[in-house]
Amino acid sequence: MCLLLGATGVGKTMLVKRLQKLSSRDGKDDLGDPPLTRPTVGTNLTDIVAQKKITIRELGGCMGPIWSSYYGNCHSLLFMVDASNPTQLSASCVQLLGLLSAEELAEASVLILFNKIDLPCYMTIEEMKSLIRLPDLIACAKQSITTVEISARKGTGLSDVLRWLQDTHRTNG
């Protein structure tokens, strides 16, 4: 099981819909127009077939206080950050620290997604890594942490996410 977490409005639902389409297109990069999405209230389960079936459980950002009740059986964690929203970054950092310190997630591989890089006001990856003190987080975390810049809307970086999911679930089951 893969958990997809992040604050409200960071683009989790768009990511899942785009990954599902990308995985069903045999590597063709043309994803067409972005799908319409609504804020997730509750949880969505989506299966992505990438060499094998990977189930992604997306939890709505508003469910942050009860995310921990979904940590069991989590092999990988996608944590999404809105790269165009600097005011939300500190709250996202606090959420990420909570996830990294959770005992149930100690064995999970973590992919931090810096989304919305297609917007003119996005922060660079260097700025975001500095603001959330990513090198310190990586040094202290038990988990393997990877980062990628993406645009779920445009499809930028999604093949890297799919490849990470394939590699992670090949070794973790």
NORKA-V353069 format. One record per pair of residues at least 12 apart in sequence whose ideal C-beta (glycine too) atoms are under 10 Angstrom apart, sorted by sequence separation. I is the first residue (numbers start at 0). J is the second residue. D is the distance in Angstrom with one decimal. If there is no record, write none. Layout:
<<I;J;D> <I;J;D>>
This chain:
<<3;15;6.5> <18;30;9.8> <43;55;8.2> <44;56;5.6> <45;57;6.8> <79;91;8.4> <80;92;8.5> <147;159;5.0> <17;30;5.8> <43;56;7.4> <44;57;7.9> <56;69;6.4> <78;91;8.0> <113;126;9.9> <133;146;7.1> <147;160;6.3> <16;30;9.3> <17;31;9.7> <20;34;8.1> <42;56;5.9> <43;57;4.5> <80;94;9.3> <95;109;8.5> <113;127;5.6> <145;159;9.1> <3;18;9.5> <19;34;9.7> <42;57;6.6> <43;58;8.3> <80;95;8.0> <113;128;8.8> <145;160;9.8> <147;162;9.7> <17;33;7.5> <41;57;9.5> <42;58;5.3> <43;59;8.4> <56;72;9.6> <78;94;7.7> <95;111;7.2> <111;127;9.0> <147;163;7.2> <16;33;8.3> <17;34;7.7> <41;58;8.0> <42;59;7.1> <56;73;8.2> <78;95;5.7> <111;128;9.3> <16;34;4.7> <39;57;5.9> <41;59;6.0> <54;72;9.9> <113;131;10.0> <128;146;7.3> <145;163;6.2> <15;34;9.9> <16;35;9.3> <39;58;7.3> <40;59;5.3> <60;79;9.2> <76;95;9.6> <127;146;8.6> <13;33;6.4> <16;36;6.9> <39;59;3.8> <40;60;9.8> <41;61;9.1> <42;62;7.4> <54;74;9.9> <55;75;9.0> <57;77;8.8> <78;98;6.5> <91;111;9.3> <111;131;8.7> <13;34;7.0> <15;36;9.2> <38;59;6.6> <39;60;7.7> <40;61;6.6> <41;62;7.1> <53;74;9.0> <78;99;9.2> <127;148;8.9> <145;166;9.6> <12;34;8.5> <13;35;9.3> <14;36;9.6> <38;60;7.5> <39;61;8.3> <40;62;8.2> <53;75;8.3> <55;77;7.3> <57;79;9.6> <76;98;6.5> <111;133;7.8> <124;146;7.1> <145;167;8.9> <10;33;9.9> <12;35;9.6> <13;36;5.2> <38;61;7.5> <39;62;8.3> <76;99;9.1> <124;147;9.0> <12;36;4.2> <15;39;9.3> <22;46;9.3> <23;47;8.5> <124;148;5.4> <143;167;8.6> <11;36;8.8> <12;37;7.3> <22;47;4.7> <23;48;7.2> <73;98;9.9> <76;101;9.7> <88;113;9.9> <111;136;9.0> <123;148;8.8> <10;36;8.1> <12;38;7.8> <19;45;5.9> <21;47;8.5> <22;48;5.7> <23;49;9.8> <111;137;9.8> <11;38;9.3> <12;39;5.6> <16;43;9.8> <18;45;7.9> <19;46;7.9> <20;47;9.7> <22;49;5.0> <42;69;7.3> <60;87;9.8> <63;90;9.1> <109;136;9.6> <121;148;8.6> <11;39;6.7> <15;43;6.9> <19;47;5.6> <21;49;9.0> <22;50;9.5> <66;94;8.2> <70;98;8.5> <73;101;9.4> <76;104;6.3> <109;137;9.5> <15;44;9.6> <16;45;8.0> <18;47;5.5> <19;48;8.9> <75;104;9.8> <121;150;9.0> <8;38;6.8> <15;45;4.8> <22;52;10.0> <60;90;9.9> <63;93;9.7> <67;97;8.2> <73;103;7.1> <74;104;10.0> <82;112;9.1> <83;113;9.7> <84;114;9.8> <7;38;5.9> <12;43;7.0> <14;45;9.9> <18;49;8.5> <22;53;8.6> <60;91;9.7> <63;94;6.3> <66;97;8.2> <67;98;8.9> <70;101;5.9> <72;103;9.1> <73;104;6.1> <75;106;9.9> <76;107;4.9> <77;108;9.8> <78;109;6.4> <79;110;9.3> <80;111;6.6> <81;112;9.8> <82;113;4.5> <83;114;8.4> <84;115;7.8> <109;140;7.5> <116;147;10.0> <7;39;8.5> <11;43;8.6> <15;47;8.0> <66;98;7.7> <70;102;8.7> <71;103;6.2> <74;106;7.8> <75;107;5.7> <76;108;7.2> <77;109;8.1> <78;110;7.2> <79;111;8.0> <80;112;6.8> <81;113;8.4> <82;114;6.1> <83;115;4.4> <109;141;9.9> <116;148;4.9> <117;149;9.2> <118;150;8.3> <7;40;9.8> <12;45;9.3> <70;103;3.9> <71;104;9.8> <73;106;8.7> <74;107;6.2> <75;108;4.8> <76;109;4.8> <77;110;5.2> <78;111;5.2> <79;112;4.5> <80;113;5.4> <81;114;6.0> <82;115;5.1> <83;116;8.1> <109;142;4.7> <110;143;9.4> <111;144;6.5> <112;145;9.7> <113;146;6.6> <114;147;9.6> <115;148;9.5> <116;149;6.7> <117;150;3.9> <60;94;9.0> <63;97;8.7> <67;101;6.3> <69;103;9.5> <70;104;5.5> <73;107;5.2> <74;108;7.2> <75;109;7.5> <76;110;7.2> <77;111;8.3> <78;112;6.9> <79;113;8.3> <80;114;6.7> <81;115;5.5> <82;116;5.5> <83;117;8.8> <84;118;9.3> <88;122;7.6> <107;141;9.2> <108;142;6.5> <109;143;6.8> <110;144;7.9> <111;145;7.2> <112;146;7.8> <113;147;7.2> <114;148;8.2> <115;149;8.4> <116;150;5.2> <117;151;9.0> <118;152;8.8> <18;53;9.2> <66;101;8.9> <70;105;10.0> <73;108;9.8> <75;110;7.1> <76;111;9.1> <77;112;6.1> <79;114;5.4> <80;115;9.0> <82;117;9.5> <83;118;4.2> <85;120;8.6> <92;127;9.5> <96;131;9.0> <105;140;9.0> <106;141;7.9> <107;142;5.8> <108;143;4.9> <109;144;4.7> <110;145;5.0> <111;146;4.6> <112;147;6.0> <113;148;4.8> <114;149;5.4> <115;150;6.5> <116;151;9.9> <117;152;5.9> <3;39;9.5> <19;55;8.7> <67;103;7.5> <79;115;9.5> <82;118;7.7> <83;119;8.3> <84;120;8.6> <85;121;9.5> <91;127;9.4> <95;131;7.0> <96;132;9.8> <104;140;9.8> <105;141;4.6> <106;142;7.7> <107;143;8.7> <108;144;8.1> <109;145;7.1> <110;146;7.4> <111;147;7.7> <112;148;8.1> <113;149;6.9> <114;150;6.8> <115;151;7.8> <116;152;9.8> <117;153;4.8> <18;55;7.5> <67;104;9.0> <70;107;8.3> <81;118;9.1> <83;120;5.1> <84;121;9.0> <85;122;6.1> <99;136;6.6> <104;141;8.6> <105;142;6.8> <106;143;9.6> <108;145;7.5> <109;146;9.2> <110;147;6.6> <111;148;10.0> <112;149;5.4> <113;150;9.8> <114;151;5.6> <115;152;7.5> <116;153;8.6> <117;154;9.5> <66;104;10.0> <82;120;9.0> <83;121;4.6> <84;122;8.8> <88;126;9.2> <92;130;7.5> <93;131;9.6> <95;133;9.4> <99;137;9.5> <104;142;6.9> <114;152;8.6> <115;153;9.7> <117;155;6.6> <3;42;9.8> <82;121;4.3> <83;122;7.5> <88;127;6.7> <91;130;9.9> <92;131;4.3> <100;139;9.0> <102;141;9.1> <110;149;10.0> <112;151;8.2> <116;155;6.5> <2;42;9.7> <3;43;8.6> <15;55;5.8> <81;121;8.7> <82;122;5.4> <91;131;7.5> <92;132;7.8> <96;136;7.3> <99;139;7.8> <100;140;8.5> <101;141;10.0> <116;156;7.7> <14;55;8.9> <15;56;9.8> <81;122;9.5> <82;123;8.4> <85;126;8.4> <89;130;7.7> <92;133;9.2> <95;136;7.1> <99;140;4.7> <100;141;8.9> <101;142;9.9> <114;155;9.7> <3;45;8.6> <15;57;5.5> <80;122;9.5> <82;124;7.9> <85;127;8.8> <88;130;5.6> <89;131;8.1> <98;140;9.5> <99;141;7.6> <114;156;8.8> <14;57;8.3> <88;131;6.6> <96;139;9.4> <99;142;6.2> <113;156;8.9> <0;44;9.1> <1;45;9.5> <11;55;9.4> <82;126;8.9> <92;136;8.4> <96;140;9.3> <98;142;8.7> <112;156;8.0> <12;57;6.5> <82;127;6.2> <85;130;7.7> <95;140;9.5> <99;144;7.9> <112;157;9.7> <1;47;8.6> <11;57;5.2> <81;127;10.0> <11;58;8.2> <12;59;9.0> <80;127;6.8> <112;159;9.6> <11;59;8.1> <112;160;6.9> <11;60;7.5> <95;144;9.4> <110;159;9.1> <110;160;6.8> <9;60;6.9> <80;131;7.9> <112;163;9.7> <1;53;5.9> <3;55;5.3> <4;56;9.2> <5;57;9.2> <7;59;7.0> <8;60;6.9> <0;53;8.5> <1;54;6.8> <2;55;7.8> <3;56;6.8> <4;57;8.1> <5;58;8.9> <6;59;10.0> <7;60;3.3> <110;163;5.3> <0;54;5.5> <1;55;4.7> <2;56;5.5> <3;57;4.3> <4;58;5.7> <5;59;9.8> <6;60;4.5> <7;61;5.7> <110;164;8.1> <0;55;8.1> <1;56;7.0> <2;57;8.1> <3;58;7.1> <4;59;9.5> <5;60;6.2> <6;61;9.2> <7;62;9.4> <108;163;8.1> <0;56;6.0> <1;57;9.4> <2;58;6.8> <4;60;8.0> <7;63;8.6> <108;164;9.6> <6;63;7.6> <110;167;7.8> <4;62;8.9> <5;63;9.3> <108;166;8.8> <109;167;9.5> <4;63;8.0> <18;77;9.4> <108;167;4.7> <107;167;9.0> <108;168;9.1> <4;66;6.0> <15;77;9.2> <108;170;8.4> <14;77;7.6> <108;171;6.7> <2;66;7.8> <107;171;8.2> <4;69;8.8> <14;79;6.7> <106;171;8.0> <11;77;8.1> <13;79;9.8> <76;142;7.7> <78;144;9.2> <80;146;9.3> <82;148;7.1> <2;69;6.3> <11;78;9.8> <75;142;9.6> <82;149;8.9> <2;70;7.4> <11;79;5.5> <75;143;9.7> <76;144;9.5> <78;146;9.7> <82;150;9.1> <0;69;8.7> <4;73;10.0> <9;78;9.4> <10;79;6.3> <0;70;9.8> <2;72;9.7> <9;79;4.5> <10;80;9.6> <77;147;9.9> <79;149;8.6> <0;71;8.5> <2;73;5.0> <9;80;6.4> <10;81;7.0> <0;72;5.0> <1;73;7.3> <2;74;9.1> <3;75;9.6> <4;76;6.8> <5;77;8.1> <6;78;9.9> <9;81;4.4> <10;82;9.9> <79;151;8.4> <0;73;5.5> <1;74;6.6> <2;75;7.5> <3;76;8.0> <4;77;7.2> <5;78;5.9> <6;79;8.0> <8;81;6.8> <9;82;9.1> <10;83;9.9> <0;74;6.1> <1;75;4.5> <2;76;5.1> <3;77;4.5> <4;78;5.4> <5;79;3.4> <6;80;7.9> <7;81;9.6> <9;83;9.6> <0;75;8.0> <1;76;7.1> <2;77;7.0> <3;78;8.1> <4;79;7.2> <5;80;6.5> <6;81;7.0> <9;84;7.9> <0;76;9.9> <1;77;6.3> <2;78;8.6> <3;79;7.0> <5;81;7.8> <8;84;7.9> <6;84;8.4> <9;87;7.7> <8;87;8.2> <7;87;9.0> <6;87;5.6> <5;87;9.5> <6;88;9.5> <9;91;7.7> <77;160;7.4> <6;90;6.3> <6;91;5.6> <5;91;6.9> <77;163;8.7> <4;91;9.8> <77;164;8.2> <6;94;7.0> <75;163;8.2> <5;94;7.7> <75;164;6.9> <4;94;7.3> <5;95;9.2> <77;167;9.9> <4;95;8.9> <75;166;9.9> <76;167;9.7> <75;167;4.7> <74;167;7.0> <75;168;6.8> <4;98;6.9> <74;168;6.5> <2;98;8.7> <74;170;9.3> <75;171;6.7> <74;171;4.2> <14;112;7.1> <73;171;9.9> <74;172;6.5> <14;114;7.1> <11;112;9.0> <13;114;8.3> <2;104;8.3> <10;112;8.4> <13;115;9.7> <9;112;8.3> <11;114;8.6> <9;113;9.8> <10;114;4.5> <2;107;7.8> <9;114;5.8> <10;115;6.3> <1;107;8.8> <5;111;9.5> <9;115;7.7> <0;107;9.6> <1;108;9.2> <2;109;9.8> <3;110;9.8> <5;112;7.7> <8;115;9.7> <53;161;9.3> <1;110;9.1> <3;112;8.9> <5;114;8.1> <55;164;8.1> <49;160;9.9> <50;161;9.9> <53;164;5.4> <49;161;5.5> <53;165;7.9> <47;160;9.9> <49;162;8.3> <47;161;7.6> <49;163;9.9> <50;164;9.5> <51;165;8.2> <53;167;8.7> <54;168;9.7> <36;151;9.3> <49;164;5.8> <50;165;5.4> <53;168;5.1> <36;152;9.8> <49;165;4.6> <50;166;9.7> <52;168;9.0> <33;150;9.6> <34;151;10.0> <47;164;6.9> <49;166;9.7> <51;168;6.6> <33;151;7.8> <34;152;9.7> <47;165;9.5> <50;168;8.3> <51;169;7.7> <33;152;4.8> <49;168;7.8> <50;169;7.0> <32;152;9.7> <33;153;7.9> <49;169;9.5> <30;151;9.8> <33;154;8.6> <47;168;9.7> <51;172;9.4> <30;152;9.6> <30;153;8.4> <31;154;9.3> <30;154;4.6> <29;154;8.3> <28;154;6.6> <28;155;9.9> <30;157;7.8> <28;157;8.7> <28;158;7.1> <17;149;9.2> <26;158;7.5> <17;150;9.4> <18;151;8.6> <21;154;7.3> <17;151;5.4> <20;154;9.0> <14;149;7.4> <16;151;8.3> <17;152;8.1> <22;157;9.5> <26;161;9.0> <14;150;9.8> <15;151;8.7> <17;153;9.2> <18;154;9.9> <21;157;5.4> <22;158;9.9> <13;150;9.4> <14;151;4.2> <17;154;6.1> <20;157;9.2> <21;158;6.8> <13;151;4.1> <14;152;9.5> <10;149;8.5> <12;151;8.7> <13;152;6.2> <18;157;6.1> <21;160;8.7> <22;161;6.0> <10;150;8.6> <11;151;8.3> <17;157;5.6> <18;158;9.6> <21;161;5.9> <10;151;4.5> <9;151;9.0> <10;152;7.3> <18;160;6.4> <22;164;8.7> <14;157;7.6> <17;160;9.1> <18;161;6.1> <22;165;9.2> <17;161;9.8> <14;160;7.5> <18;164;7.8> <1;164;6.6> <1;167;7.9> <1;168;7.5> <0;168;9.6> <1;171;9.6>>
